[in-house]
Amino acid sequence: MTTFVDRVELHVAAGSGGHGCASVHREKFKPLGGPDGGNGGRGGDVILVVDQAVTTLLDYHHSPHRKATSGRPGEGGNRSGKDGQDLILPVPDGTVVQDKDGNVLADLVGQGTTYVAAEGGRGGLGNAALSSARRKAPGFALLGVPGGLQDIVLELKTVADVALVGYPSAGKSSLISVLSAAKPKIADYPFTTLVPNLGVVTAGSTVYTIADVPGLIPGASQGKGLGLEFLRHVERCEVLVHVLDTATLESDRDPVSDLDIIEQELSQYGGLGNRPRLVVLNKIDVPDGKDLAEMVRPDLEARGYQVFAISAVAHTGLKELSFALADLVAKSRAAKPAEEATRIVIRPKAVDDAGFTVAKEEDGLYRVRGEKPERWVRQTDFSNDEAVGYLADRLSRLGVETSLMKAGARSGDGVAIGPEDNAVVFDWEPTVMAGAEMLGRRGEDHRFEPPRPAEQRRRDKQAERDEADEAFDDFKPF
């Protein structure tokens, strides 16, 4: 049964925004109470949050599809819809978020670090919010924007200061169990360790974490054995410790050749060449093991390695090893540049940035791309002529119509707004006024005109009489 998963593909979907409401206030003796449609609620986000209590991605391996709740639609009486609830997904410390092409989107390190994997859609405006001095009684509302969709890959890379690497059964699990309070599984057969084990070690005033990486074998960097699955857990470690078996029963192995093979695998994996290393010759409690350790030690020291002969079973040489590791960790931490205070970078838009682009394609279609035009199209109810007219007004004010004319578009040419797989296509008719012409200018309703003052009414009637008198004076009988 799988109990540890460090790489999963996750399909996340944010909540969609609720639709706005088109409603007119109705009350006794007030037949024209004005628009009172509420706004739709915002869709919930999908948020990844680092939680120290989570150590594996197992939950997402079994349930890879996650969706936040959508916002509720608005209602009459100026009642806005309820916002959708954000979906919080806890992930282990050290989780790397990538897209399906392998591009890194976020590196989540540290308790509480967050990343919005999918953003909830905006709620649509109700007709009360759309009303203005020019548009007193909108007969439409905006639709909610669909929530974001994303396929991401979560990859866990263990966060530790020291990594123990070596062949299976070299004694890595035994070593971490005596250096720290970790209790890994220990047995006398290869590949006992199937998951990375973490332990905390205190040496003097230095506290550091140590990771037991499952055993590596020749070809691990190409996927042989378990090595490729867990080499990624070495990437974040500052110090590498080669644990070499001096009491192996295999005739074709010795500590020096084991070291060379593991170094070759680390080199082929890449990115680990600058990490400080030291060598541990384990199992010197075995008579032949102690003799072999004394034999190969000068050769390893000649290569520049700091060598420690220990016995995890007999607890021999552990104190010296623990303090040597603490010294390397302290030097590595001191060499890191101090974290700078967070800077707020303001990048204003260019003065000539229109917020959209117009391009003519090979088939003669003009395609409009931009965050605002595409969102406005998604919010438009195309079964409502007035809503379509409102969209046309917005696009015209943004400058889309002018840009189409500059690009060479003519009446009747095809125009698409949005990407190829999800676009709205229509035949362009420039300067067309759409919707509610019977009310005068688009969106106006003269029934909601405020009453004229008495003096204004008197002047208007006098003007009408004067026009009638002039017409009578100009009349000439046959």
N, C-alpha and C positions, 0 to 999 in steps of 0.2 A: 504493500500500500504506500502510495506517495505521501511523504510528510514534509518534504522540502522542495520548493520550486523557486528558482531565482531568475526565470525569464518567461514572460507571458506576453501574448498579444491581446490587447484590450480594445473593445469597441465601445466607445462612449457617445452618448447622445444627450445634449442639454434639452431643457424644457422649452417648448414654444411659447411665444407671447400670446396672451388672450386677445380676442378680437374686441375692438371698440363697439360701443352700442349707439345706434341711431334711434333716438327717441325724442318725442315732443311732450312737454309737460301738459297734463290735462287736469283741469280743476273746474268745478262748477262756476259758471259765469266768467270763466277765463278760457275760451276755446283756443286761443293762440298764446299759450304760456311760454313758448320759446323752447329751444332744444335743451334736453337734460340727460343726454346719453353719457354714461361714464366710460372711463378708459379701461382697457384690458390690463390684466396683471402681467408682470414680467416673468419669463421662464426661469427656472432654476439652473444654476451653473453646476458643472461637474468639476470638483476640486480635489486634487491629490494633496494629502497632508502627511508629513513625516511623523510617525508615532513610534517612540522607542519600544513600546510594548509589542510591536509587530516585527517579526523576524523572518517572515517568508511571504511569498506571493501566492501561496497555495489557494487562498479564497478566490483569486481572480483566474486561476487555472481551471477551477470547476465552474465558475460563473463569469465568463469573459464579456458578457453584454450588460452594460450598466446605463441607466437612463434616469435623468432628473425629472421632476414633475413640472407640468406646464402651468402657465398662469391661467386664471379664470377670466372669462369674458366680462366686460362691463355690463352694467344694467341701468335701467332708467332711474330717474330721481337722483342723477349725479352720483351713482354708486359705482366706484371703481372695483374691478375684479381683484381677487387675492393673488399676490405674487406666488410663483412656484417655489418650492423648497429646494435649496441647494443640496446636492448629493456629495457628501464628504467621503472620500475613499482613503483610508489610512494605508500608508506604505512604509516599508522599513527604511531606516536611515541608510543613505548610500544608493538610493534608487535613481537610475538614469532613465529619462523619458526620451524616446526616439520615435520618429515617424517610420513608416514602413520601408522607406528608402535608406534608413540608417542615419539620418541627420539628427543630431542631438537637439532636443527641444528644451530640456531642463535637466539639471543635476541637483537632486534633492539631498542635501546634507545638512544635518542639524535639526533638532527637535522643533516641530512647528513650521518648518519650511513648507510653503504651499506653491502649487502650480494649477492654474485654471486650464484644464484639459479641453473643456468645451464650454462656450459661453452661451447663456440663455438668451432667447430672442426677446426683442422689445415688445411691449404690449401696444396694441393699436389705440389710437386716440378716438374718443367718442365724439359725437357731433357737437357736444357742448364745448369741448376744447378746440374744435375746428371753427367755431363761430367767431366772427369778427365784425368790424364796422361795415365791410363790404359783403360779408357772407353771414347774414343774420340767422338764417334757418337752413343749415346744411342738411340735405336729405340723405346723407351717407356717413359712414365711419370708416376708419382705417383698420385693416386686418392686422393681426399679430404676426410678427416675424418668426419663421421657423427657427428652432434651436440649432446650434452648431453640432455637426457630426465629425468624429475623428477616430481613425484607427491608429492606435499608438502601441509601442512595444515598451514594456517595463523590464529593465534589467538591473538586478541587484548586484552591487559591488561592495563587498564587505569593507567597513570602515575600521581599520586597525592600524597600530603603529608598527607591529612586527608580524611577519609572515613566516611560518615554518614550512619549508618545502623539502621534498625528498621522495624517494621511492616508497611504495607501499611497505608497511611493516618495518619502517626504519625507526619507529619509536616516537613519532611526532605527537600522537595522542597521549602517550605516557608522559612525555615531557611537559605538555601544557597542563596536564592534570596535577603535576607536582609543583609547577611554577605558580599556578593560580588555583582558584576554587572551581574551575571548570571540571565537569564530569563526563568526558566523552566516552564512547564505547571503545573498549580495548579488548582485542582478541588476537589469537596467534595465526591469523590467516590474512591474505592480502585484501585490500579494499574494504577494511573494516569501517573506515570513516567514509560516509557517503554524503555528509554535509559539512560545511566549514564550522568549526567550533571556535568560540571566542572566550578569552579569559582576561582578567584584569590582574596585573602584577604591580606590586609596590616594592621599589628598591630605593631605600633612603627617602629622599624627598620627591622622587620621581614616580609618577603613576602612569603606566602605559598599558595598552591593550595588545594582546597577542592572538593571532589566528592560526589555527591548524588547518592547512589546506589539504584536501584529499590527495592521495598519492599520485605522483606523476610517473609516467613511463615513457620510453622512446616512442615518438610519434604523437605525443599528447597535443602539441600545437596544431596538428592536422586532424584531431578528433579521435585519436586512438585512446581507449580506456576512458577514464573519467576526467582526464586533465583539461581538455578544452572546455568542459562545462564549468570548471572552477579556477582556471587561470585568471579569469577576470577579477577574482577576489584578491589577487596579488597586486593589482594595479594601484590601489590607494595606500598600500603599506609603504612606510618610509624605510624599513630595514628588512632585509631578507636573510634568513638563517637556513643554511644547508644542513639538514640533519642526515648524517651518513651512518649507515649500519656497518659496524666493524665485526659483527658476528653472523653475517649472512651465510646461509647454507648453500647458496648457489655458487658453483665453481667458476662461472664466467663473469662474476661481479667482484669488484673491490671498491673501496671508498673513492679513490681518485677517478676511476672510470665513471662511477655513479655521478660524481660532481660534474664531470665534463658533459655527460648526457643531459643532466638537468639544466646546466647553463645553456646548452644548445637549444633546448626547448624554450627556455625563457627568452633567448635571443630571437628565435623565430617568431615568438608571439609578439615581441616588440615593445618598446617603451619602458623597459626595465633596466637598461644598461647603466644608468647613473645612480642606482640605489646602492647604499653601503651594504656590504655583505660580511658575514662571518660564518665560520664552519664549526659544527658540533660533531664530534666523533662519539657516537652513542654506544652503549652496551659494553663498556670497559669492565663491567663486573664479570663478564665471561673471560676466562683466561686467554683464549686465543684472540678475543676482541681487544684486550689490553695490549697484547703484543703487536697486533696489526696497527693499532692506533699509534704506538710509539714508532712504528716503521714508516708510516705515511705522513706523520706530522711534519717532519722537516721539508718534505716536498711541497706540502700545502702552504707552509709559512714562506717558502721561497717564492711562491706565486703572489705573495702579498696578503694572504688571508690571515685574519686573527683566528686561532684555532683553540677550541676548548674540548678536552676529553672528559666526558661525563658518563654517569650511569643514572638514568631516570628511576630505575628500580631501587638502587642502593642509595640514591640521593647524594651522589658524589659529584662535586664540581658545580653544583647548581647556584650557589651564592655568587661565585665569581662570574658565571654566565649571566645571571640576573642583573648584576651591577654593570657589566659590560654593555648589555642591551640598553639599560637605562641611560648610559653615557651617550651611546649612538643616537638614541631617540631625542635626548636633550639637545645635542648638537644639531640634529635635523630641524627641530622646532625653532632653535635660535637662528638658523640660516634662512628661515622663511621670512619674507618681507611682512612688515606689520600691516594689518588690515587697515585700509583707509576708510575714513568716514564716508557714509553713503552720500553721493553727490546727485543732486537733481539736475538732470540735463534737459534743457528746453530746446526743442527743435521746431521752430515755427515753420509753417508752410511757405514755400516760395511765393513771391508776389504774383507770378504767372501760373501758379498751380490752380487749374480750374476744378480739380476734384474728379475729373472724368477724362476719358479719351475716346476719340472717334476714329475708327480705321475702316477703310474700304477693303473688303476681301476679294479674292479672285473671282468669285461668282457674282460680284456686283453688289453684295449685301453690305450695308453699313452697320458695323457693330459698335455699340456704346458700352464701355466698361467703366465702372466707378462704384465706390461704396454707396454713395447717396442714390444715384439712379437705380441701382439694382435693388436697394432696400425699398425704395418708393414703389417699384413695380410689384414687389412681393406683398406690399401692404394695400394694393389696390384691388377693389372688387370690380372686376370688368363686366359684371352683369348690371352695374349701375352707371348710367350715362353721366351723371353728375360727378361720380367718383373718377371716371375716366377723364372728364374735363379738368378736374382738380389736379390729376397727375400731369396733364398736358401743361397746365399753368406752371406747375413746379419745375418741370423740365425746361420750359421756356425761360423762366426766371434764372435758372442755373446756367443757361447759355447753351443748352444742348442743340436747340433749333438753329442758332447762329453758327455753331460749329459744324452742323450737318451741311448748311448752305456753303460754308467755306470749303468743306471737303468735296463739294461737287454734287451733293444730293439734289435731286429734283422731285417734283410732285409725282407720287406713285412708286418711288423707289422703295425697296425693302429695307427696313431698319430693325435690328435685333438689339435688345438690351439684356445683357447678362452673358454668361459663358455659353459655349456651344451646347453643352449637355442640359442646360436649364435656362433657356432664354425666352423672352416674349418677342415675337416677330410680328410686325405690322407694316402696312403700306403707309408711307409718310405723306401727310398733307400739311404743308406749312401754314401757319397762322389760321388754323381752323378753331373756331370757338365751339366748344361742345358743352352740352348739358344745360338744362334749365333756362333756355332762351325765353321761355314764356314769362319768366320773372324779371325780365330786363337783362342787366348784366349778369354774367354767370354767378350763381350762388346768392343773388339778391332777391328778397321777397318784400315788396312794397307794403304788404299788410303789416309789417313790423316797423314801418316808418314812424318815428315819434310824432305826435300831434303838433301842428303848427300853432304858434302863438296867435292870439286874436288880431293883433295889429297886422301880422303877416297875412292872415286870411283876408282882412279888409283891403290891403293893398293889392292882393292878387285879384279880388273881385273887381276892384276899380280898374285894374289893367285890362281885365276881360271886357268891361263895358266900354273902355276907350277904344279897344280894337274893334268892337262892334260898331261904334259910331263912325270910325274912319271907313269901315267897309260900306256903311250906308251912304256916306258922303261921296264915295267913289262910284256908287251905283248910278248908271245912266240908263233911263228907259229907252226903248226902241224909238 
